[in-house]
Amino acid sequence: MPICVYLEHLTLKHPVKSLTVLWSFLSIFLLSLLPLKVMATEINTGWLTDPRHPPVSLRFMLTGEMDLQAKTVEGLLEVQLDGDWKTYWRSPGEGGVAPTMDWSQSENLTGVEWHWPVPGRYEFLGVETLGYKERVVFPLTLHLDNMQDPAWFLGTLTMPSCTNICVLNDYELSLTFQPDQLDLSEQALHLYNQGISQVPKPSNTVEVMGAFWDQAKETAIFQMSRPQGWKNPDVFVDGSRDELKNFIFDTPNIQVNGDTITASFKVTNWLEPIDLHNRALPLVITDQNLATELQATLGNEPLKGHQDKGLLTIIIIALLGGLILNIMPCVLPVLGMKLSSVIAAQGLEKRQIRHQFMASAGGIVVSFWLLALFLIALKLSGQALGWGVQFQSPWFIGMMALVTALFAANMMGLFEIRLSSNTTTWVATRGDSSYSGHFVQGMFATLLATPCSAPFLGTAVAFALGADYLVLFLVFTALAIGMATPWLLIAGFPQLASVLPKPGRWMNTVKSLFGLMMLATSLWLLSLMTNFIGIPVTLVIGIIFISTLLWRLGRIKGSRSVAITLAFLCFASAAGLLFSFNSGRLSTSSTAEINWQPLETESIATAVEQGNTVFVDITADWCITCKANKVGVLQKEPVYSQLQSDDLITMQGDWTRPSEYVTEFLQSYGRFGVPFNIVYGPGAPDGIELPVILTSEAVIKVIEQARGSAQ
């Protein structure tokens, strides 16, 4: 319609709005008189902030892209969120509200199509929500009635934002523009492309193999396949449809088996009976370089081996992982205490032997249960999960160093705890004088075992930390039973203790030897404190500790004290080497230290595009297996020369202290502990993961594959 007729019509219907439109037409006319360069000015609302809630700011922009035939114009909504504030996906999960927009007062606008990037998962106090933190770009497609007439976008955006509280704010968005005369905005196009790259797209590489509604367990189960295989998949159910809005889909339990994944969702609904049989559910499936949407209809045919088999396999792996912990270096010092208890079992009744070993097994089981409860508490609070995270605390390390030192001094005979005669008689009449000690030994062995990793252990822990609370508890119980198996074996067959050597004077020598092993553990734990309190303060503590022991040794007479003194001096000399080893200043080869760059996940893809290979090492100073990999493989030939190549970039993520950045990188690959090594390159842009325990052959082979020089 002619402009004058349009203005007359608008004046009669909306007298206030007509003034705004008149000013918009006048602005367009004046701008048309300016040079073309000025006409390229961006069309946007500018940054909008509610002064009552400054953590959220946003702006609406037009990119200048248009389709005259489809009558569409592309725009975007950019949202900035400070700190821990987040907003939500179209299906916000168990808590939260999705953003909404009322654009009904707009002119020459028939619809607004909102494109949603893939959300993240956020958990707080056991409630999971789906949404976005820090910054998110929502691409928008505006559908117009006429591309030749001026358009006025007038919308009220209701934007939710939450931390431990939730706030709803309304923002008035207003833009006027001439649709068929828009100029492209490079900045807006760049932001639009960023946002649209995160939006799920159709893909013919993912196929739904089956979908099953388990009415008895109120669980929806989906099976999808992908020829390229899976790295770290995630599956979301889009519950934004009206018929699904009252349903809550819990965090899925996802199992990967080759090129097939099985995702199981526990479903709840407080308002109506749950029956999703024959319902078509919209799904969003994500993985590295994949974000796609599809639909799956839940049938009544159970899927083959979807969960029970996977859980049973993990339980077996956990049992083996726990058993292997008994021979890992972290636990070896505690073997002295165990051996002492075995020797002391000579001459005891079978009932007493059984009870003592049951006490040790009970200590191991209780420790794993406490670790499971600790990790569940972290999970409920939304904190980072990981195997060995307690070694990121200086208080825990300090406590363990003190306890190991006391155990060492006791085993070396430097002090004894003497009870009164009445107390000794009371305890002796009950026949359990050592049960508590055996229980503590079991707990202590478990706590010292956490810095060690084994292939079975890492698989079981990763599965447990990614599953629900019941499965986590079951897997940790299996780990405990695996580690306690030797003690349960002796408890079941007490006669096995009779095959051990008879007690004698040699026992004192053995106890002193294992005491020195425990002392070495204490010095190693003390060296870890340098990461928190610095080397000078740690050395002062070490000197006080050594002086106290030497003073106590000086009060012991006889040749035995001389032997202990000489042995202790050897260990004290080794302490300096241990500090150097832990600080990374000691190398077992004549080559220099590897030039590690800090982990920067954003630059990995760029480096690979330039033809480089990237070797990533996630490590921690308290991780014994990490040290073994470094000294035994990474700093030795032929791996060292490969890592020094001009086309190879070495990146390292340090998990010694809590690091959300490193934790997110680990968990993106389904890992919850260190060590973790992965190699990227032209032949493997998505990366090739290395085994937990490295070998030179495995590292060289993976580097060659990543370079593309091996098939």
Secondary structure, DSSP 8 states (H G I E B T S, - for coil): --HHHHHHHHHHH-HHHHHHHHHHHHHHHHHHTS-HHHHT--EE---EE-TT-TTEEEEEEEEEEEETTTTEEEEEEEEEE-TT-EEEEEEEESS----EEE-TT-BSEEEEEE-----EEEEETTEEEEEEESEEEEEEEEEES-SSS-EEEEEEEEEEEESSSEEEEEEEEEEEE-GGG----HHHHHHHHHHHHTS----SS-EEEEEEEETTTTEEEEEEE-TT--SS-EEEE---SGGGTT-EE---EEEEETTEEEEEEEEE-SSS----TT-EEEEEEEETTEEEEEEEE-BSS--TTSSHHHHHHHHHHHHHHHHHGGGSTTTHHHHHHHHHHHHHTTT--HHHHHHHHHHHHHHHHHHHHHHHHHHHHHHHTT----TTGGGG-HHHHHHHHHHHHHHHHHHTTS------HHHHHHHHTTT-TTHHHHHHHHHHHHHHHTT---HHHHHHHHHHHTS-HHHHHHHHHHHHHHHHHHHHHHHH-GGGGGGS----THHHHHHHHHHHHHHHHHHHHHHHTHHHH-HHHHHHHHHHHHHHHHHHHHT--SHHHHHHHHHHHHHHHHHHHHHHHHHT---SSSS-----EE--HHHHHHHHHTT-EEEEEEE-TT-HHHHHHIIIIITSTTHHHHHT-TTEEEEEEE-SS--HHHHHHHHHTT--SS-EEEEEETTEEEEEE--SS--HHHHHHHHHHHHTS--
